């Protein structure tokens, strides 16, 4: 991996040009204290099917399943966290993964936990 400078300009450039395997790591969110003890990890990348609790913003305190993940926008979409557009249509609200904690993980993928 290339070295990145400390200038904000270079940090933004790295963020916007990051390849997918690095962006996946940027999608990590901290685990709840119970999960932390159980799994032995501090944080994991958020995936569709995980249950998260939103800690910041107008949906603070909302708990729901992750319905979508956008690596391009570095945002996740949680069931129930929607806004109404001007045409009246309900659309999911994008949330940054650092603003949530993972309450329960989707254990259906055996490759995730071995």
C-alpha positions as CSV (number, residue, x, y, z in Angstrom):
1,X,0.0,0.0,0.0
2,X,1.2,3.5,-0.8
3,X,2.2,5.9,1.9
4,X,-0.3,8.7,2.4
5,X,0.7,12.2,3.5
6,X,-0.7,14.1,6.4
7,X,-2.2,16.9,4.3
8,X,-6.0,16.9,4.2
9,X,-5.8,17.1,0.5
10,X,-3.9,13.9,0.3
11,X,-6.1,12.2,2.8
12,X,-9.2,13.0,0.7
13,X,-7.5,11.9,-2.4
14,X,-6.6,8.5,-0.9
15,X,-10.2,8.1,0.4
16,X,-11.8,8.9,-3.0
17,X,-9.3,6.8,-5.0
18,X,-9.2,3.8,-2.7
19,X,-9.7,0.4,-4.3
20,X,-12.5,-1.9,-3.2
21,X,-10.5,-4.2,-0.9
22,X,-9.4,-1.1,1.1
23,X,-12.9,0.4,1.0
24,X,-14.3,-2.8,2.5
25,X,-12.0,-2.2,5.5
26,X,-13.2,1.4,5.7
27,X,-16.8,0.1,6.2
28,X,-15.9,-1.3,9.7
29,X,-18.0,-0.4,12.7
30,X,-17.4,-1.1,16.4
31,X,-19.1,-4.1,18.0
32,X,-21.3,-3.9,21.1
33,X,-19.6,-4.8,24.4
34,X,-21.4,-8.2,24.6
35,X,-20.4,-9.1,21.0
36,X,-16.8,-7.9,21.7
37,X,-16.4,-10.4,24.5
38,X,-18.1,-13.2,22.6
39,X,-16.2,-12.8,19.3
40,X,-12.9,-11.3,20.5
41,X,-13.0,-8.5,18.0
42,X,-13.3,-4.8,18.5
43,X,-14.8,-4.0,15.1
44,X,-15.9,-5.7,11.9
45,X,-16.9,-4.6,8.4
46,X,-20.7,-4.1,8.2
47,X,-22.5,-6.5,5.9
48,X,-26.1,-6.9,4.8
49,X,-28.0,-8.8,7.4
50,X,-26.1,-7.4,10.4
51,X,-28.2,-5.7,13.1
52,X,-26.9,-2.3,14.0
53,X,-27.9,0.5,16.5
54,X,-27.5,4.1,15.1
55,X,-25.7,6.4,17.6
56,X,-25.7,9.8,15.8
57,X,-28.1,11.9,13.7
58,X,-31.8,12.1,13.6
59,X,-32.2,8.3,13.7
60,X,-30.2,8.0,17.0
61,X,-31.3,5.0,19.0
62,X,-32.9,3.2,16.1
63,X,-32.0,-0.5,15.9
64,X,-32.5,-2.4,12.6
65,X,-31.0,-4.7,10.0
66,X,-28.6,-3.5,7.4
67,X,-30.5,-3.6,4.1
68,X,-27.8,-2.3,1.9
69,X,-24.1,-1.3,1.7
70,X,-22.6,1.2,-0.7
71,X,-18.8,0.8,-1.1
72,X,-18.8,3.6,-3.6
73,X,-20.4,6.1,-1.2
74,X,-19.0,4.5,2.0
75,X,-22.5,4.4,3.5
76,X,-24.9,1.8,4.8
77,X,-28.7,1.6,4.7
78,X,-30.7,0.4,7.7
79,X,-34.3,-0.8,7.6
80,X,-36.6,1.7,9.1
81,X,-34.2,4.7,8.7
82,X,-35.9,6.3,5.7
83,X,-36.8,9.8,4.6
84,X,-39.6,11.1,2.5
85,X,-38.6,12.7,-0.8
86,X,-40.5,15.7,-2.2
87,X,-42.5,13.4,-4.5
88,X,-43.7,11.5,-1.5
89,X,-41.5,8.4,-2.0
90,X,-39.8,6.8,1.0
91,X,-36.0,6.2,0.4
92,X,-33.4,4.7,2.7
93,X,-31.2,7.3,4.5
94,X,-27.4,6.8,4.0
95,X,-25.5,6.4,7.3
96,X,-21.7,6.3,7.8
97,X,-20.6,3.0,9.4
98,X,-18.6,4.8,12.1
99,X,-21.9,6.3,13.5
100,X,-23.4,2.8,14.3
101,X,-22.5,-0.1,16.6
102,X,-23.1,-3.7,15.5
103,X,-25.5,-5.3,17.9
104,X,-25.8,-8.7,16.2
105,X,-23.9,-10.2,13.2
106,X,-25.2,-12.4,10.4
107,X,-23.7,-15.8,11.1
108,X,-25.0,-17.5,7.9
109,X,-21.6,-17.0,6.1
110,X,-19.2,-19.6,7.5
111,X,-16.2,-17.8,5.9
112,X,-16.8,-14.8,8.1
113,X,-16.0,-16.6,11.4
114,X,-14.4,-19.8,10.3
